[in-house]
Amino acid sequence: MAHPRARIAELRAAIMQYNFKYYVLNESDIPDAIYDVLMAELKSLESAHPEFDDAHSPTKIIGAKPDGIFAKVKHPQPMLSLGNGMEESEVDAFRDRVYRGLGTNAVSWVVEPKIDGLAIALTYVDGVLVLGATRGDGEIGEDVTQNVFTLASIPKSLQQTDRWPIPARLEVRGEVYMRTDEFELLNQRLEAAGEKTAANPRNAASGSLRQKDPKITMQRPLRFFAYSIGPVDGRWPDTQWETLAVLRAYGFAINDDVQHCNTYAEAISYAHTWMQKRDDLPYEVDGIVFKVNSLAQQRELGVAGRDPRWALAYKFPAREATSILRNIVVSVGRTGNITPAAEIASVQLSGVTVSNASLHNADLIEKLDLRIGDTVNLKRAGDVIPYIIGPVLSARNGAEQPWHMPSHCPSCGTALVREGAEVAWRCPNVSGCIEQRKRRIEYAVSREALDIVGFGEKQAALLVDIGLITDVADIFALKADDFAGLDGFGERKISKLMDSISAAKQQPVSRVLISLGITLVGTTVSQLLLQRFDTLDALADATVSEIAAIEGVGPGIAQSVTEYFAIPQNRLLIAKLTAAGLQTSGGATRVVTSSALVGMVFVVTGSFPTMSREQAEALIAEHGGKATGSVSKKTTYVLAGSDPGASKTTKAAELGIPVIDEATFRQLIAGDKE
């Protein structure tokens, strides 16, 4: 184990280098969670060994010194950073320190999501914006006034209020940030233009605000939330909560999710709620900020080093982590696409242990220059499998090995192909590839398709391997005796499975069409196709132009459908499904329970609290409305849940189409909303 003095020196050097890259170069070598761990270790060592105290330690310095591109600005009052609490016990300890410091537990709190952006200070003289400065190292920042003037969400002059006259001089502090959907669109534009993309919304916001040319800043989707004040020359409220109200009255955007809590119990409950709802926010957050509400109590508590004693950031479980790339393996999908995936050393991420990560395609692996043995940065958004951001180049030791996409299918040995501009490699052996067959059956029995309960990935693989089934139609010829003696199939399970198979015969023809696994044909498209052609046989006979003429379908889907039915064995499958007693006609018949949505056209995107997208689209149809897959001038509403498609919400904004949530949608169904 390294001597404490050596370890302290090592940590200080590493953290200062990370600070320089993060605050000055707008780059990040390591996830925030790893940085927090290193900083916590340094603080602990410095506390245990005061003999190694150093005024220049990063524990006493905020951020990093400006890089010289912009003029320097000395802050009239230091812009402090926030101490972190990784566990609830640390937040409880912070509360206790506040109570001891004030000699009372009569404390109210203001709590809000901690946005991952760039802190700036805005100075107003007689209500007119005269200076915008970055935080820099907390003492000295950079003059970015001209760039700040390009942000529409920052008022250039303050609005007059009756109760709170505008001070002669006022410094407003807040965060410049970028919404996640707008960040993704920006990166797409940068990549298309051959320019360097940003690693995350925080880096994108910082880099955009610190452009030499304000015209470039003007083109970036930057936003601003005000959250506090610096020096003020004039009358001001007594609390943080009232401060936010006054700033809102002056014309600033204030985070709608900030909350005033009379007790600590209310504040910690708020934090628990947002830990579950963090993915509902349209911007990146990495924790919840607790602030003592009374400004007088804030002044009484004061500052410890670089951190205020009256505020703390309760950090969320890490959604970024570092691990070792052990291997890259490939899997075969139902359409033959070959998808690589990463096997990584097990690591805790967002509160769960993960050992696999998405890689999407071979081009991405090449672009990231990933190698077996690399130390890699991982990110996990929501409850989905994590993905690799990129390798930590500084951690390479020369033992890492490049990876190459295999030339033949790992299942059937057929040579892989890649056509035109496609990014995916594909196994063309549609009929003979066992893995494709398993994946098609697995998809056909899924909840979105025939919904055969008790029949999933393991059952599909087993029955294909032993030769009981070759396609989804064969499932309906199975008898209870066929399962006798098979591992995992007891008498009760067999009975339930047979009942579920029988019930699947009553699924509507739209579900049967989905079960075929045709590329681009999901719930909405299947309904549109069958409203026009009514039966699967009629759809199979349709031409590309006939299908493309359907509103909401288009040529891409039309080509996919006709290519599927051009394969003789797929036409044979329709005949087998019909003979097995499944519903292969009746698509033009819709059961309408009310006329609440008649004449309305919806586009559904994202995830919802109480229903799936398929259920939402079914409700739209039941109440006389229509669901389509893309936003156009004919769209009435975009029904958006959490993590909506950025292109759809952006298009809706461009066309002035209302974006509604599930609650508003249900009001429409009930006829309670105009």
N, C-alpha and C positions, 0 to 999 in steps of 0.2 A: 504493500500500500504506500502511495506517495506521501512524503512528509507534508503536513498541513500547509507549510509556507510554499512548497512547490505546487501543491494543488491549487492554492489560492491564486498564485501567479498564473497558472495555466488557465484557470477559469476566467480571470480578469482579461487576459489576452484574447481568449476565444469570444467572450461576450462583447468586448469592445469591437472586435472585427464584425460580429453579427450585427451590432448596432449600426456600424458604418454602412454596411450593405443594406440594412432594412430602412434606415432613416434618410440616407443620402443617395444610395444607388437605386432604391426602390426594388431591391432584390431580397430573396430569402433563401438561405441554404438549408435551414432546418424548420420543422413545424413549430408553431408558437408553443405547443405543449412541452416540447423538448427544451426550448429556450427557458420557459418558466421553471422547469426542473433544475437546470444549470444555475439560474439566478437564485433559486431557493437554497441550493447547496452552498453557493458562495456566501449568501447572507448568514447561513448557519455556521460556516467555518469562521467568518469574520467575527461573529458574536462570541464564538468559543475561544478565539485567539486575537484579542484586542491589540496585542503587541505588534500585529502585522497591519495595523490600520493605515489607510492611504486615502487622502482626500480626493484622489483622482480615480478611485475605484468606481466601476460602473454601477455599484449599488448606491452611490452618492451623486451620480450624474444622470440626467434625463436625456435619453436619445443619443444623438451624436452631433458633433460640430457641423455647421453648414459647410458646403463644398465650394463656395466661392462663385457659383453661377449668378446668384442674386445678391443684392445689397444686404448687409447685416442690419438686424433690428434688435436692440436690447429691450427685453420685456420689462415694463415698469413694475411688474409683479411676477415672480417665477411661475411658469406653467408646469405644475406638478404632474407626476405620474401617479398611478394608483397601486397600492399594495394588493396582492392577490391572496385569495383563499381557495385552495384546491378542494378541500373537504368541508362539509358542513360544520365540523368541530372547529375549524379555523375561523369560520364566520361567527360562530358562537363566542369564540375567544375574543374576536374583534368587538362584538357587542359588549362583552364584559369589560374590556379596556375602556370603551366609551363611557359606560356607567361609572367606573371607578374614577376616570378623569374628570367627570362632571359632578361626581358625588350624588348622583340621582339616576333613577331609571325612567324618569319622566321625559322620555325622548320619543319624538315621532320621526318617521323616515320617509325619504323619497327614493323609490327604486325604479330602475329602468334597464332595458337591454343595453349591453355594452357593444356598440357598433364598432366594427373593425375598419376604421378609416384613418384619416389624417387630421390631427388636431390643429386648429388655427385660431388666431385671435384677430378680431375685427375692431378697429377703433373708429368711433363716431364723434365728431366735434359739432356741437349744435345740431345734432341729428343727421349729419352728412358723413357718409363713409369716406375716410381719408387714408386708411391704412389696413392692409391685410397681411398678416405675418404667420409663418409656420412656427411650430413649437421649437424646432431645432434641438438644442441641448437643454432646453428649459429656461436658460438664461438669455440666450441669443438665438433668434430665429432668422428667417429670410423674408425679405420684402417681396410678396407675390401679389401686390395690390392690383396691378393691371390684369392679372389672370383672374383674381377674385371678382373683378367687375364683370366677367363674362358669365358668372353663375346666376341664373334667373332666380334661384331660391334664396339669394342673399340680397336683402333690401339695400338700395344705394342711398336711400334717405328714410328715416324712421317715421312711422305714422304717429300723428298726434293723438293723445288720449286725454280724457277729462281728469281722470284720477291721478295719473302719474305723468307729470310734465317731463319732457325729454331732458336728461341731464346735459350740462354744458360739455362734459366729456364722459364717454362711456366705452368700456372695452367689453365686447361680447365674445364669449368663447364657445366653440362647438366643434363639430366633426364634418369634414367633407368626405363623402362616401359615394359608392356606386351600387345601384341595385344589381342583384345577381343576374337577372334576365338581361339588363342593359349591358352588363359586363360581358356576357356571352356573345351578344351581338357585336360589341366592339371588337372582341378578339377575332370573330369571324371576318370582320372588315379588315383588320390589320393583317390577318393571315392571307386574305385574298389579294391584298396590296403588296405582299412580300415583306411586310414589316414585322418586327419582333412583337410577339404577343406577351400579355401579362400573366403572371402565375396565379394571381387571385385578385378579387375586387379591391383589396386594400392597396396593393402595389399599383393597380391600374389608376386608382383615385390619386395616389401620391404622385405618380409619374405624370398624370394629366395636368395636375395643378402646377407642377414645377416645370412646365414647358417654357422654353425661351420665347416662343412665339405665342402670344395670347390667342391668336386665331386658331391654333391647334386645340388649346384648352376649350375654346368656345364650341368646338365640334365634339367634345367628349361629354357623355351623359352624367355630369357631376351634380350632386345634390348636397344640401347642407342642413344639419339639425343644430340648433342652438341649445346648450345645456347648462351654461353658467355665465358668470360675469367675472371680469378682472376689476381693476380700479374704476371707481365711479365718482364723478364730481357732481353731486346733486343728491336729492332725496331718493331713497330706495326702500323696498319692502324689507321685512324682517326675516323672511323664510325663503328656502329654496323653492318651495311649491309656488309661492306668490311670485318669485323671480321668473319662473317659467311662464306664468300667466301674463306678466308685464311684457316679457319678450315676445310672446305671441301677439299681444295687442300692438306692439311696435311693428309687427309685420314679419317676424321670423317663423320659420317652420319649426315646430316642437314635436318631438316623437309622441305620437298618440298613445303609445304603450307605456309611457311613464305613469307611475301611480304613487299617490300619497297614502301612507300607512300609519295609523295611529299607534300601533304596537309593533314590536319586533316579530311577534308571532304572525301578524298579517304580512310583514315584509318577507319572511322566509317562506311562507305559503305561496306568495307571488312568485318567488324564485323557483319553487318546485313546479309550479304550473308552467313556467316558460321553459324549464328544462325539457318538458314533454312537447312543447309547442314551438321550439326554436325553428323548425323547418317551415312553420307557417309564415315566418317573417320574410319579406321580399329582399332583405339585405343580410349580409354576414354578421353574426354576433358570436362572441366567444364567452359570454358570461352575463351576469346581472350586477349592476352597480348599486351598492347601498350607500346612501348619503344621509347624514344627520340633517334634519329639515331646518332647524333654527340656525340662522347665520351667526347669531351671537354665540351659540354653543360651538359652532365650527371654529370661531376665532379663539374661544377659550381652550379648545382641544389642541389647536395649533398643528405643527408639522413635525414629523420625525424623519430626518434625513431628506429624502426626496419625495416621501409619501405623506399625504395629509392623514392625521389621526382620526378624522371624521368621515372618511370614505374608504370603501373597499370594493374590489371586484371579485365576486364569487364566480370562479371560472367553471364553465361547463366541462364535462368529460371530453377529453381530446377527440377531435374528429380528424386529426392528423397525427401521424406517428412515423417512426423510422424502423425498418426491418431489413432482413437479408433476403434477396431474391434467390431461392434455392433451385428453382427449376421453372421452365415454361412448358406447359403441356397443351395439347390441342384436343378439341371435342368436335363431333360431327352433329350438325343440326338437322331438323326434319327436312329442310330444303337442300341439304348437302353442303351448306356453308361450314367452313372450317374455322373455328374460333379459338384463338390462343388464350390461355389463362395462366396467371402466375401462382406458383406455390411459394409461400414466404414463411420465414420463421415466425411462429406464433407470437402475436403481440396484442396488447389491450388497446382497443380503439372504440370510442363512443360507449364505453362501459361493457363491451363484449370482447371475447377473444377471437381473433381472425387469423386464418392461415392461408387464405386464398384472396386473389385480387384480379379485377378485370383488366384486360389488355386490348380488347376490341378487335384489332387486326394486326397483320404483320407490318403494315406501313407505319403504324404508330410505334411499334417496337423499334423499327429502324430510325424513325424520327427522333425518339427519345434516346437512342443509342444505349438501350438496355442490354446488360450482359449478365449471364449467370454468375452469381456471387456478388453482384452489386449491393451496396447499401442503398436502399430506395426510400423515398418519401411517399407515404400513403395518405389518402384522404377518403373519408366516408361521409356522404351526404344523406341524411335521413336514415332509413333502415335498409338501405341497399348495400350490396357487396361493395367493398372499398375498391378504389382504383389507384394506380400508381401515377404520381405526379411526374416523377423523373428520378434519375440516379443522383446520389451525392458524389459528385466527381472528385471532391477532395478526399474521399474515403477510399478511393481505388488504390490497390497495391500491386497491380499487374497480373494477379492470378485470375481475374475475371475472364469469362469465356463468351464470345459472341454467340448469338442464337440465330438459327435459320429455319424458315418454314419448311416442313417436310415436303417432298415432291409427290408423295403418294398418300392416299387415304389410309389413316391408321386402322380403319375397320375392314375395308375390303381390298385394299392394295391398288385401287384404280388411280391412275395419274391425275393429279389435281389440275384444274383449269382456272383461268381468270380472264374474263371477257371484257373487252372495251375499257371503259373508265371505272369498272367495279374495283372496290378496294378488297373485297373478300375473295379468298380462294375457295373453290367448290369441288366437291366430288360429283362427277356427272352420272355416276352409277345409281340412278334413281330407283330402279327396281331391285337391284341385287345387293345394295349396301345394307347390311343388317342394322347398323346404328341409325341410319335414316329411317328405317322401318320402325324401330323402337320409338324414336322421337315423334314420328307422325302419329302413332297410336297413343302415346303419352299425351300429346296435344289434343287429340280428338276426344279423349275422355275427361279433359280438364273442366273446371268450373265454367269457363267462358264458352265451352262448346257443349258436349253432350252431358256433362256433369254426372258422371258415373261414380258415385261415392264408393270408396274402398278400392278403387282401381287407379293406380298411379304409376310412377316411374319404375318401382321395383316389380310390380305385377306385370307391366308391359314387357320389361326385359326378360322376366322369367318365362312368360307364355310364348314369347317369340323364340327364345333360346331352345325350348323343348318342342317347338314346332306346332303348338296348338293353334296359334293365330299368325296370319301374315299381313292382315290389314284390319281396319276398324270394323268392317262388316262381319268378320269372323267372330267377333266378340258375341254377336247376337245368336250364334249357333252353338255357343258353349252350354254344357249341361252341368248340373251339380256334380255328377260323377267324375267329370274331367278334372276337378280340383282335389279329388280324394287322394290323400297321401302326399300332397305337395306341401313343402315347408311353409308354415305361416298361415295355412288355411284350415281352421277348425270348422266344425259343423255350423256354429252360429254365424261365423264370418261368411261362410259360403252362402248361407241362406240370405243374409243381408245383401251380399254382392249380386246374387241372382235377382233379387227384388229391384235393385238399383238398375241393373241392365234392362230389365223389363220396363221400368219407368222411363228410361231414356228413349224408348220407342215413341213416347208421346211428346218429345221435344219438338218445337216448331221447326219448320223447314229452314228457317234462318240459322238456327243452331246447327243443323245438319250441314249446311253450307260452310259454316265456320269450322266445323270439325274436319273438313277436307284439308285445311291448312294451306289454302292458296295464299301466296304472298300478297300483302296489302289488303286482304279481305278480312275485316273484323266485324264488330256488331253493326256499326252504322252502314258500312258499305254493303253488307249482306242484305240488310233490309231494303236499301235502295235498289239493289239488283233484282230482288224477288218481287218488289212492288211493281217492277216493270215486266218481268218475265214469268212470274208466278211459280214455275216448276224448275227443278234442276235440269231436266232434259231440255227445256226451252232455252235455259241459260247456256247450256253446253253447245247448243246449235247457233247461238248468237254470234254476230260478227264483231270485230273490233269497233267499227264505226257505230253500230247499234248500241253497244255498251257504253262507249265514250260519250254518246249523246245524252246520257242520263245526268241530270244536274247533280253535282257533288261527287261524280265518279272520275271522269277524265281519261285521257289516253293511257297513262301509266298503268292504272288498275285494269283497264280494258285489255291491254296487252298481256298482263299477268294472267287474267282469267282465261283468255282464249288459248294461251300457251299451255295452261294446265289441262284444258279439255281436249287439246290436240293430241295428247298422249292416250293411246287406246286403253291402257290398263286403268286410267282414271275414269273413262266412260264406263268401263266394266264395273268399277267400284260403285258408281251410281246405281247400276242395275242390281248389284248385290244388296245395297242398302234398301232399295225399294222392295226387293223380294223378302228381305228380313223383317219388313213391316215398319220401317221408319218413315217419317213424314217427309216426302220429297216433293210435295206440291202444297199449294195454299198460301204462297207468299204474298199474294195481292190482297189477302184478307187481313184486315187489322181490327183488333178489338179496341174500340174507343169508349172509355168510361165517362168522359166529360169533354166539353168543348172549350175548356179554359185556355188552351194554348193554340186554338185554331188560327191559322195564318201566321204563326210565329216560326222562325227558323233559328235553331240553336246549334252552337258548336261547343262540345264538351271537352274540357281539358283539366288535367290535374287529378288529385286524390281527394275524396270527400269523407266527412266524419261518419256518415251512416249508410252510404251506398257506394257501389262500384260505378264506374263510368257506364258499363253495360246496363246497369239498373237505371241510371239516370236517363239514358237514351230510350229505354223501354217506357219509362214514365212519360217522357215527352210524347212518344207515339200514342200511348194510352189516353192522353189528354188532348189529342188532336194536333199536336205540333209536329215538327220535322227536325231531325238531327242530321247535320252534314259534317263532313270531315275538315272543311277549310272555311276560313273567314272571307266573306265577300260583302258587297254592298247590300245583298239580300238578307244577310244575317241580322236577326232581331236582337239576340243576346249571345254573349259568350259566357257559358256557365263554367266558372273556374274554381277549382279547389286548391289545395296546397301543391307546390311544385308544378304550376301550369306550364304549358309549352310557351317559351318566350316568343316565338314567331307569331303565335296566335294572339296573345295579349297585345303585342306591339302592333299588329295589323289592326286589331280592334281599336286601339288608341288612334291610329292614323285615320281610320274611317269614322271615328266618333261613335262607335258601337258600344253600348253599355256592357261592362263586365260585372256579373252578379255572382254571389256565393250561394251555397245550398239553402240557407235560410230564406233568402229572397226568392229563390226558385220555388220553394214549397209554398211561399205566399202567393206566387203567380198561379200555381196549381189550385190553391184554395180560393182564388179569385179575390184575394185581399189586397192586391197591389195593382196599381194602374200600370 
